[in-house]
Amino acid sequence: MNALHTRGEAGVLVTVAAARGHTPREAGAKMLVTADRTWDSVGGGNLEATAVDRARALLATGATTPDLLTLRLTDRAANDHGRQCCGGEVTLLLEPMQAARAHVAVFGVGHVGLELARILSRLPLHLHLVDSRAAQLTPERLSVLSDAAATLHVHHSPIPEMTLHDLPAGTHLLVMTHDHAEDAALIDAALRRSDLGHVGLIGSSAKWTRFQTQLRDLGHPPAALARVTTPIGLPDLIRGPQRKHPAVIALAVAAQLLPLIQAAPVLPTLPAAPERTP
């Protein structure tokens, strides 16, 4: 279970909640089921195969509530995987563990990036902090994240788009580096992957107008450019005299991203831009 949690992989814990009469395992026996593997046993045969089928059905539907399954072990009981004639009855408790955590990557850990990391680190997700400047990622500077609920991944990357290539499918990106050239290279690299989640770019509409010209010249079609959200942040939160304060911007960006983090991951179906040619 700990390994699944670390990998961000969902599973179902199956427990023999009650055993009456002759049964292959006693109450309290457990097994763990994922989409393609199982660990331990609740009794083998039709009992266990039926439990695995039910567990994987729960995983497929994204179920979050426990389920009870009662099976009779007689030659007259319905079965799909062979007969078990022990003579008893078993009730199984199936508990989904939706351990899959969203991945969010913040490129640029400046004033806004660090404030955003402080907010996102309170959530159960994988938080990637990427910066080309080692000074932005020192333990002293990141000490404000010491009590994070998120799993932190700190990447000092002189060429940040190389780190982007290694992020898992479905990762949500927030691009806010100190260098507009870095921002442009990251957006170009992001649009060459069709399997990423939200792609957000900090900056003004004028910045995005310049970027669109560059990106079109690099072969990105309008459908790819439409994947980029910019400016980022809920507009209603970025108002008033404090609208440019890093914490206010970070709060607005986190609020915009939250529904995407909480939703079941759905990978984009838009095609990626063609690979660069030498």
Residue, then its C-alpha position, 0 to 999 in steps of 0.5 A: m500500500n505504501a508503494l502504491h501511494t508513493r507511485g500514485e497508483a490506485g488500488v482496492l484493499v479486499t478484506v474478509a469481513a466475515a467468514r461463516g462455516h468452512t471457508p478457505r481464509e479466516a476473517g481479517a485476511k486481506m489482499l490488495v488489487t490494482a489494475d494489473r497486479t494482486w498481492d496476498s490472498v483471500g482464498g483463491g478460486n472463484l471467491e478470489a477471482t470474483a473479488v478481483d473482478r469487482a475490485r477492478a470494476l471499482l477502479a475502472t469507474g473511479a469509485t471512492t466508497p467501500d463495497l460489500l460482496t457476499l459469496r456462498l461456497t457451495d456447488r449450487a452457488a453462481n460462479d464465473h471462475g469454477r466451483q468452490c464447495c467448502g460449504g461456507e459463506v464469505t463476506l468481503l469488504l472492498e475499499p477503494m484507495q484512490a491513491a493517484r495524485a495529480h502532478v503539478a509543475v511550477f516552472g520558475v520559483g521566483h516571488v510568485g512561484l514560491e507563493l504558489a508553491r506554499i499554497l499548492s504544497r498544502l494539497p495531496l499532490h506531486l509538486h514539481l518545482v523547476d528553476s534554472r537558477a540554483a539560488q531559487l531552490t536552496p533548502e533555506r529558501l524552500s524551508v517554508l515548505s517543510d510541512a508540505a502535504a504534497t510530495l515535493h520534487v525539486h529540479h535545478s534545470p539549466i535547460p528547464e524544457m529538458t525536465l518537462h520531457d520527463l514529467p508524467a502524462g497528465t501533469h499540469l504546467l504553470v510557466m512563470t520563469h524570470d526569462h521570457a525566452e525560457d517561457a517561450a521554450l517551455i511552451d513550445a516543448a509543452l505543445r509538442r506533447s499531447d498528453l499534458g494537462h493544463v498549460g498555464l503561462i503568466g504574463s500579459s496579452a501583449k506577451w502572448t501575442r508575441f509568443q503566438t507569432q513565434l509558436r506559429d513559425l515553429g509549426h504549432p497550429p491554432a488548436a495547439l495554441a488554444r491549449v495555453t491558458t494566459p493570463i492565468g488566475l481567476p480574474d475576479l481575484i486579481r483586482g484592487p490595489q493588491r492585484k500585483h502582490p505575489a500572494v494575490i496572484a498565487l491565490a488566483v492561480a491556485a483557485q483556477l487550478l484546483p478544479l482541474i486537480q480534483a477532477a479525474p485525470v483526462l488526457p487531451t486528445l488534440p494532436a501534438a505539434p510535429e517534432r522539430t526538424p534539424 
